[in-house]
Amino acid sequence: MSKRKPKVPAAQAPRKKAGITTMVMRIFEQNPGVELTHKQVSTLLDARDARARQVVFDSLSVLTNKKAIQRINHHTYKLAGDTTLLEGTISITQRGAGFVTVQGYEKDIYIGPSNVGQALHGDTVKVRVFKQGSKRDEGAVTEVTERDRIQFVGTIQIRNNDALMVPDNARSGVEIKIPLDKLNGALHGEKALVKITVWPKSAERPYGEVLVRLGKSGSNETEMLSILYNQGINPIFPDAVMAEAELIGIDLDPKEVAKRRDFRPILTFTIDPFDAKDFDDAISYQELENGHFEVGVHIADVSHYVQPGSAMDQEALLRSNSVYLVDRVIPMLPEQLSNLACSLRPHEDKFAFSAVFELDDTGKIYKEWYGKTVIHSNRRYTYEEAQEILEGTPGDNDTILRKIDALAKIYRNQRLKNGALSIESEEMRFKLDSEGNPDGVVIKTSKDAHKLIEEFMLLANRKVAEFLSPNKKEKANFPMIYRVHDTPDPSKMELFAVFIEKFGHKVDINDPLNIAKNLNELFEEIRNENEFSLVQSMAIRSMAKASYDTQNIGHYGLAFKHYSHFTSPIRRYADLVVHRILQEELTTKKHKYGGELGAICQRISKNERKAAEAERESTKFFQSLYAMEFVGEVFEGTISGIADHGMFVRMDENFCEGMIPMMAIPGDRFYFDQEKFQLIGSKTKKTYQFGDRVKVRIDKVSTKKRQIDLELVVN
């Protein structure tokens, strides 16, 4: 028997059998390789009476049967399996189980609910694998090495002088006990942001304190704030940041103007949404004496105002991007910069960082120039105004707009020919009344005016990345942030191919170089079919996620070998960093960024995902809020999702998506056929699948759960 003295968890008399089992397991995990008797375990747990020792013995039996520990002889036990610890990131499911991803480890490690311990979604944990399998290994969390977050949003419950915060998201949160003197005025039923202050090893729940009171559950303001704070997004800027911002004026320094290339005499315009306030890009156009013409892509010069290491810079990195909810924008930078000083507003002189190209009618680039400029936007177009001109309506600079549009179409066709994916996503937009409640829904699709701006922003991003790429020996260690998109995972594409076969479609996925081309052909073939949006959505899910990285692997979706983000520094921190790197390369060639760029890429990629999740949650809330007006009404729709617990339907008229529970489908007892991806009636053999047209009635709506329950209407 090992002589090493076992570690002792905090003493606590056993109360619940399940809790004791966890504590017993923790003793063995903290003492891998040590053999312990029933008596020793009982002593360590301060189990002194016969009843308590029996509970410990029962826990030893449970853990032995689960093969978490092994019985050495009649008296002793020790930790089962390999005692080697692995470190990775844990993802928690809705049912409380976890999956740990370990770098360099082939398979995710499954963690049963009873073996998750005090780990929360996103935490970095140490794991011991006690069971190996062909598809996945199974293990237990032995230690939380780093918390992903310690602040959570939930509802305050106060009963019998005890306070508890119940999280909005049970998957990513935890119930937190709050001492009454740490409530900071929060009342029963209110939502609040709560911080974990301590989590004793022997405690089932952590302890915490209220940081921010968010208000009564259900109101638009409270729910939007809850969504933001739950993703770690603070809608309020620190005082130090605001103090810096207030010192920045909108008048340009004449000395700085004199240092820059002057584009103010050249026709310049912006094209943006009708409600835009932060104009971060503009286009200029002039004809040249040699018959060519010059197109300038002018980007708000945020780097002129935001200095590295300043309070604004640190806050911008912390936020990483602006967040766009249904009814508000949480900017990356204070409005003094994003909407005033930096914004390329019409009829105002502004500082810009520009990429300027000499072109001919075929789109061939003869010269390119990068540098600091001063510009004057002559005209602000909304997308709708520009689109009318492109469709033939006379308007300001109509000939020039159409010429630039023709170039944009050339560049787009080149991208598609080179293997870029042709994805045209739909965007749901709510019309809001004076009180901020939804009174209508529209679906925004990308038209020529949007694509015109998109193509020239893509051109600038690509050319800047090419200019800064280490294609020479002297640039071998050149600091750079790329926007990268990896090639598709073959296994995911195989699943996608199987999926679309259910609709009678095929796509060749064997040649990685032609996957995009084949997908584009498929999209064009089924564009008018019911399943188009679903197939396109599933194709996107099968792809890798774009991210930021210091190592360039290219951008698969755009078919670019080099790509960065340069065109939106008002709302993306990556662009601000690229501006600084480009300016250093154009001037001193001495670069201040080094090894920290990797950490910056990780942070901004992570925060990008958090912003996207907040935006999705915001849309789901407003969907449910809008659907409440139509409870009891019947709508036509399309089946947009199939699962083992029911089917999802997107309604035509209001574009909202709801679910019909499996048990509520009338006419038969239905089951989910995973092979065919259908719901099938046990007796009638009636089937429901993606793309089927159905009639539904809105049964009930929960804004709290952001959920719409539907009933199937059968004629």
N, C-alpha and C positions, 0 to 999 in steps of 0.2 A: 504493500500500500504506500502511496506517495506520502512523504512527510511534510510537504508544503502546507503551511497553515492556510485554511480556506478563508477567502474574503467574506466579510459579513455585511449583508445589506442592512439598511436602517431597521432597527427592531420595531416590530409591530405585531401585536397579538392577532392571530388569524381570525377573520370574520367571514368572508365569503369563500366558498370552495374554489370558484374560478379564479379569484384573486390570489389565493394561496398557491394554486398550480402555477400561475405566472411567477410568483415569488420564488417557488422551489426551482423552477426552470432557470431563473436568473442566477441563483446560487451556483448551479452547475456551469452555466455559461461564463460566469466570472472566475470559475476554477476548472478550466479544461484540463483533463488528464488526472484530476484528483478524484480518488474514490472516497465516497462518503456513505456512512450508515444512516439508517432512519433516525437514530438517536441524535447524531450530529446535525442533521438537517433540522430536526425539531428544536434543538438547542439554539441554532443560528437564527431561527424564526421566533424564538421565545415562546414556543408552544409547550406549556408546562403541564396542563391537565390532560387527562386521558382523551377527552373529546377532541381537543386541539391536535394531539399527536395522531389520532385516528384520521383527521382531515389531511394531515401531512402524508400519512401512509397511503391514503386514497389517491392523493396527487401524484405520489411516486408511481403508483400503479397505472394511472392515466398516462403519464409521460412515458412509461415503459412500453405500454401498448401502442402509443403513437411513434415509438422508436426514436423519441427525442433524447432519451437516456437509455442506458443498457444496464441490466442487472448482472453484476460480476459473479456473485455467489448469493447465498441465502441472505447475507447481511448488507452487502455493499452495492453501490450504484456509481456510475460515472457518465459523463457526457458521451453520447453516441456519435459515431461517424468521425469524419475528418475534423480536427480542431483548428485547422488553418482558417484564419479570418480574411475575408475579402471586403473591400471598400467600394461602395457605389452609391447611386442615387435611387431612392425608393419612390415608386408611384403607387398611390393607394386607390383601390377600386371603391365603387359605391357600397359594396358589401363588406368592406373593411379589410380585405386581403391586400397584399402588396406584391409588387414585382420590382426587383432590384437590378438595375443595369450596371454592370461592372466593366470598365474599359479593359479590352483585351480578353474578356471572358465571352465565349461563344454564345451562351444562352442566358436569357434573363432568369433570375432565381425567384421562384415562387415563395412567398411568405404568407403562411396561413394567418387568419385574424388573431389567433391566440399567440402567435410568435412575432407580431409586429412590435410589441412592447410600447415604448413611448415615442416611436417614430411617427412623424407626420409627413404628408404628401410633399415631395420635393427635397426632403432632408438627405444629407449625406450620412450614410450609416455603415457600420461594420456588420458583416453577416457571416454566420457559420453554416456551411452546407452539410446537412445530415442525411440527405437522400438524393441520389443521382438517378436521373431518368433519361430516356432517349430523346424526349421532346423538351423537357425542362428539369432543372434541379429544384430541390426544395430545401429551405433553410430557415434560420431564425435570426432576427436582429439581436445583436449582443450589445451594441452601443450606438448612440447618436453622436457623431463626431462634429457635425455642423448643421445648425438649423437653417432651413431655407427661409423661414420667416417666423416671427414671434408675435405678430400682430394680426388679429382676426376680427371680422365683423359678425355680429350676431344680435339676438334679442335678449334683453335682460329679464330674468325671472327672479322675483324676490318673494320668498315664502318662509314664514317662521324664523325671521331674522337670518336667513341664509340667502345668499345671492349667487346666481349662476348665469353665465353667458352661454346660450345655445347657438352654435354657429349657423350662418346661412347655408353654408356648404359643408355638409357632413363629410364629404370626401376629402376636402382639403383643410378642414378645421377640427377643432376639438372643444368639448365643453370645458369652460374655465370657471373655477370657483373664485369669487370676488369677495374679500372682506368688506364689510359694510362701510368702513372708513376709506375704502378705495373706490367707491362708486362714483365719486366726484359729481354728485347730484343726479346721476342717472336714475330713472324711474322704472317701475315694473312695466313691461311691454314696449319700452323704447329700444331702438336699435343703437348700438354703440360700437366704437372701435376699442378693442381690449388688447392689452399687452400682457403676455406671459412674463411674470416676474421670477417664479421659481417652480420647479417641478420635482418634488422629492421622489427619490427612487422607489419608495414604498407606496407612493400615492397613485391612485387610479387617474386622477385629474390634476392638472396644474393649477397654480394660483396666479391671479393677475389683477390688473387695475384698469379702470376705464380711462382712456386717453381723450376720446372725442365722443360727445353725444350727437347722434345723427338725426334724432326725431322719431316720431311715431311711424311704425311700419305701415307701408301701403301708399304713402304719398310719393309723387314723382320725385320730389327733391330728395327725400330720404332714401329711396331706392337707387337713384343715380349715385348719390354719395356712397351708399353701401357697396355698389358695384366697383366704384373707384378704389375705395379704401381696402376692399377685399383683395384687390390685385396689387396692393401696395402703391397706389397712385394717389398722391396728395394733391388736391385741387388748389391748395393755398401755397404760395411761394413764401419762403422764409423772409424775415425782415431784412436781413443782410443783402439778399438778392434784389429785393424791391428798392432798397436804398441805392444800390449800384445802378439799377435801371433808370431811376429818376434823374440821375446825373447826365443821362444821354439825351442830347437834343436832336432835333430833326434837321437843323440847319447844317449845311456842309462846310467844312473848314476849307477856305480858299487855297491854303498851302497844300492840302491833301489833293484837292481838285487838280492843281497844277501838275502833280506827279502822275496823273492817270491819263489813259487814252480817252479822248472826249468823243462820245457817241451822241451827244445831245442834238446835233444838227440832223441826225439820221433817223428816218421813220422807225419808231419803236412802238410796240403794242403788247398788251397782255390778253390772254383768253382764259377765263376762270369761271367757276360756278357763280350764279347770280348773287349768292349770299356770302361770297368769299370776302375776307378781311385781310388775310395775309397773302400778299402777292409775291411769291418767291422766284418767279421766272418771267422773262419777257423775251420777245423776238424782235430783231431789227432786220431791215432789208434795204439794200441799195444796189443799183446797177453800176458796173464798173466799165471803164473805157475800153477794155479788151473784149467786151461782149459777155463776159461772165458776170455773175452777181455775188453779192456777199450776204450771207445770213449769219447773224450773231445770236447766240443763246446767252442771255444775260441773267445772272443769278444773284440774288440779294447777297451783299457782302457782309455776312454776319461776323466773319472772322475779324473784320475791322473794329467791331464794337465789343466782341466777347474775347477777352484775352485768356490764354491758358492759365489755369490755376486760380482764376478769379471766382468769386462766389457764384456768379451767373454760369460760368463754365462748369463748375463742380455740380451745380444743380441740373444743368442741361445733361450732363453725363448720367446723373442719378435717374433722371426721367427718360432719357435716350430718344424720346419721340413725342410728338403731340398725340393726343388721344381724342378720337372723334366719336362721341356718343350721339344718340338720336337728337337730343335737344341742346347739346352744348359741346364746346371744344375745350379741352384742357391743354393749353399750349406748352411746348417745351421751354419757351422763353417768355418772359413777361410781355404784356401787350405793348408796353412802351417800345419794345423792339419789334415784336412779331407783327403788330398792326400799324406801327408808326415809323420809327427810325429806319428799319430794314426793309419794310414792305415797299415794293415797286409800284406805288400808287400813281394813278394818272395825273399828268400835269405837274409833277414834282421832280426836281433833280434828285437822283439817288446814286449812291455808290453801288457798284456791281463787280462781280468776278465773272469774266466772260470767256466763252469759247466761240471763236469767230472762224467761219469757213468760207473759202472762195470756191464757188460751184459753177457747173454748167447745167444745161437743161436735163441732162441725163443723170444728175446727182453725183457726178464724178467730183471728187475733192482735189483741188489743185494746191491749196495752201490752207494751213490751220494756224491759229494764233490764240494764245492763252494769256490772260493778264487782268490787272485791275483797271476798271473803267468808271466813268461817270455817265449816266444815261438820263433820258427824259422820256417817259412813256407818253406818247401822243394820244393814245386811245385805249380805253378798256372795253373789251368785248366780253359779253357773257357767252357761254357755249351755245346758247340758243340763237343769239344774234349772229355769231360766226357761222353756225350751221345754215341759217337762212341764206346767207351770202354764198356759201359753197354750193347750195342747191339752186342758185340762179337769181336770187333776189338782189337788185342793185343796192349798193351800200358803200360806206367809206372803205377805200383801198381794196375794192372788190377784186380787181385784176391781180393785185399782189397776193391777196389771201389765196386765191385759186391757184396761183403759180406755186406758192409754198405748199399748198395741199397736194399738188401734183408731185412735188418732190417727196413729200411724206409717203405717198402711195408707192413711189419707186423704192424707197428704203424699206417699207413694210414688205413688199413683194420679194425683195432681196433676202430679207430675214427668213421668210417662209421657205424660199428656195434653198436656203442654207440649212434648213432643218429646225427652225423655230416652231414652237407650238402656237397654234391659232386658238386661243382661249378668249371668248367673249362673254364674260360673266355679267349677270344681271345684279343690280343693286336695288334693294328695297328702300324707298324713301317715304317717310311719313309727312303728311301735311299736318301742321300743328295749329290749333286755335290760339286765341289771345292768352289763354291760361296755360298753354303748353301741353294740352291734351290732343291726342290724335283724332282728326276728323276726316282722314282720307289717306290712301296709300297709292303710290305710283312706283312703277318699275323703271329704273333708269338703265338704258342700254348705251353702249359706246357707239357714237356716230363719228362722222369724218372730222368734225371740229375737235373732238377729244383725241382722235388718232393723230391729227396734225401735231398737236402739242406733244403727245406721247412719243412720236417718232423722233422729233428733234431733241427731246430730253434724253431719249435712248442714245441718239447719236453723240451728244455731248458726254454722257456718262461713259460710253464705250471709248471715245477718243481720248478722254482724260486718263482712263485706265491704261490704254495703250501707251500714252506718253510717259506715264509713271511706272510702267512695268519693267522689271529687272531683266531686260533682254540683252544686256551688255554685262561683261565681266565686272566692271566697276560698280554695277548696281546689284551685285549678287545678294547683298544684305539690305536692300532698299526697304525702308519702312512704308507699308502700304496697307490700306483696308480695301479688300475686294468684296463685292457682292457675288456670292458663288451659289451655284445650283448644280448638285451632283446628278449623274446619270441615274435612270430608274433602277430600282432593285429588281432583278429578274424574277424573284419569287412573288413580289407584289404584282408585277405585270402579268405573270401567269394566272394569278387569281382574278385579275381584271379581265383577261381573255376568257376565262371560264364564265365570269359574270355576264359579259355581253352576249355570250352564246345563248343565254336564256331568252334573249330578245331576237334571236336569229341572225346576229351579226358576228363577223369574224374580223380579226386584225392580226397581222403578222408582227410578232414581238421578238422574233429570233435574231434579227439584225439590229443591234442597238443604235447604229447610225441612222436607221430609217424608221425608228419607232415614231418619232414626231411626225414625219411625213405621212405614215400610215394612219396615225391618229387623226391628223387634219383631214385626210380623205374620208375617214369614218364620220367625223363631225359634220362635214359638208353633206354626206349621204343621208344622214338622219336628222338634219337641221329642222325639218318640219314634222318630225315624229314626236309622239307623246313622251318618249323616254329620253329625248335629247338632253335636257338639263341634267337629268339624273346620271346619264352616261358620262357627260362632261365632268360633272362633279366627282364621280368615282374615279375618272382618269386622273384628276388633280390629286385626289387622296392617295393614288398609287405612286405618285411622284415624290421625290425627296423634297424637303422644305428648303427654300432659299434662306441663306444666312450670311453673316459677315465673317470674314476670315483673313488672316495675314498671308495665307498660302493660296495662290491662285489655281483653281481647278477648272475655271471657266464657268459659264452660265448655260446649262443645257437648255432650259426653256426658251431662252432668247437666241440660242445658237451663236453666242459670242465667246471668243477665246479669252477676251479681257473685258471686264465690266466692273464698274464701281458706282457709288452714289455720290453725285456732285451737285445735283440740281435742286435740292430742297433743304438747305441748311437751317431754315427757320423752323422746320418741323422734324429734322432728323440729325442726330449728333454725328453719325458717320460722315455725312456730307461736310459738316464743319471741320472735322479732322482732315478729310481729303483736301479741302480748301487750304488748310495750313501747310500740308505736305507739298501741295502744288506750288504755293507761293515760295516756300523755302527752296524748292528745286529751280524755280524761275529766277531767284535772286542769289542767295548766299550759297546754295547747295549744301548747307549745313543743317542736318535734320535732328530735331530735338526729340522726336519720338523714337522709342526703342522697344525693349522687351515688354513694356506695358501695353502695347497695342493688342497683344493676344487677349489679355484680360478685358480690355475695352470691347473687343469683338464679342466675347462671351456675354458681357453685360448687356450690350445693346441688342444682341440677338434674343436674349432671354426677355428683356423688357418689351421687345417687339411682339413676342408671343403673348405677353400679359396684356398689352394694349389691344391686340386682336380679340382676346377672350372678353375683355371689358366691353368692346364694341358689340360682340355677339350677344352678351348678356343684356345689354341695353336694348338691342333690337327685339329680343325675346320678351322683355318686359313690356315694351310698347305694343308688340303684337297681341299679347294677352289683354292689355288695357283696351286696345281697339276692339278686340273680339267680344268683350263684355257687352257691347252695345247690341250684339246680334245673337245672344243666347236664345235658343228656341227656333231660330231661323234655319232654312234649308239652303244649301249651296252645292253647286257642282264642283268637282275637283278631280285631281289626279293622285293616285297612290304614289307617294314619293319615298316611302321607306317600308321595309318589311323586317320584323324582328320576332323573336320567340315569344314576346309578350303582347304583340299586336301589330297594327299597321298605321303608318303615318300618311296623312292626306293633305295636300296643298290645295286650298280653295281658290277657284278662278277669280272670283269677284274681289276678295279682300287680300289675296296673296298670303294669307296666314296659314300656318301649318299646325295641325292638331293630330291627336292620336286616338284610334279606336282600340280599346283593350281587347285582347284575344277572346276573353270570356263573354264580351258584349256583342260579338258578331252574330247576328241572328241566323236561324235556319239550320244550324248544325253545330257540332263540336269540332272546331278547327285546330289544326296543328301546323307547326312550322317545318316545312321540308327544306332542310339546309342545302341539299344537293340541287334542287330545282329553284331554290330561293322563292318559294311560294307558300301561301297559306292554303291548306287543302282541307275540305270538309271530310270528316271520318266516314259518313254514310253517303252523302250526296256527291262527293268528289268535286264539289264546287271549288274553284281555285280563284285566288286573288294574287296578283303579282304587280311589280313595278310598271307604272305607266297606264294601268287600267283606269278607266273613267268610272267614277262613282258619285252618288249623291250622299251628302252627310248633313246631319243636324248638329249645331253647336249645343252640347249638353250642359257643360259647366266650364267655368274659367277660373283659374287661380293666378292672380298677379304675384302672390307670394312665391309660388312654385314656378311662375312663368310658364304655365302649362294650359293647353286648350284640350278638353276632352270632347270627343265627337261620338255621335251615334250614326251607324250606317242605315241609310234609308233604302229599303228594298221595295221595288214596285210590285 
